[in-house]
Amino acid sequence: MDAVTDTNVYEPHQWKHSTIVAGVKWKNPVGTASGTFQLAACRWFYDVSQMGAICTKGVSPEPWQGNPGPRTAETPAGMVNSVGLQNPGVDHYLVDELPKLKDLGATVITNVAGHSDDEYAEVVAKLADSRADMLEINVSCPNVNHGGMSVGTDPEALHRLIDRLRKITSKPMIVKLSPNVTDITAIARAAVDAGADALSLINTLVGMRIDIRTGEPILSNRTGGVSGPAIFPIALSYVWRVRQALPDIPIIGIGGIDSGEKALEYLYAGANAVEVGAAALYDPTAPLRVARELDDLLDSRPELAAKLAAGETWR
């Protein structure tokens, strides 16, 4: 049955296999990926409280309008997007989406965006005493303190930012890593050394499409972020590499997950949990479907399931 028409998505589900990420218990090891979930839309398709965690769209100090259109383009086994982190701002988020999610019983990860260290700090300060269970710091935004480059591409700049944010909040803090670097393990180590409680990886890869009728880029921003099944093996290898370099840090795997089997590969690569993103854009119930498939797959893998439940990993 098509997942979108499956009436069971609102049936109570008894999860058999939980996980722990940076001290926070998830009902199951599957969450939503930032930028692909909006409560107003997704709540019509499934009970969002059933997810392991809900990672909400990035919030900034003030409302961001995002980039002009066109913002998206199709690509084989994926898509390229340049939405530009459009959002209504942290103040709106605190009085609207976050309370609604918590009142529904969801475990919430708030994604934090900023164009400078000061902007990141302003958002984290406002979230420090909020009902959010975890914060995810999106370090792929262009950072004006860093010459317009993503702070997540420079270990020193990243260490300085995370060290500053660590002093502002006691909430578990996840750093979302960009794959657009030479050595992701150096970036990961800088984040952990500065106080990150967990890492999520990967964010999108840089890509583009050309309109052959005009010879011009399809996206108004020219380049954008590639996501979807096409990046799955790349993201999986990054999780593996970071796990080998940092055996103790909790890791959330992201990239190309559209089935329980692919989620399972991430867990065997050393992830504590995963997040489903692009798949939810064509099948809104994909995160919950993946979670249920994975829950069943873990039945026959008791050793892995036991490690996850204890906050440990396979590797």
URCOR-V977399 format. One record per helix or strand. SS is the DSSP state (A for helix, B for strand). FROM is the first residue (numbers start at 0). LEN is the number of residues. If there is no record, write none. Layout:
SS	FROM	LEN
SS	FROM	LEN
//
This chain:
A	2	3
A	6	4
B	18	3
B	23	3
B	29	3
A	38	4
A	47	3
B	52	3
B	58	1
B	63	1
B	71	4
B	77	4
B	86	1
A	89	6
A	96	7
B	107	5
A	116	11
B	133	5
B	141	1
A	143	3
B	149	1
A	150	3
A	154	12
B	171	5
A	183	10
B	197	4
B	204	3
B	209	2
B	215	2
B	223	4
A	228	17
B	249	5
A	259	10
B	272	4
A	278	4
A	285	15
A	301	8
//
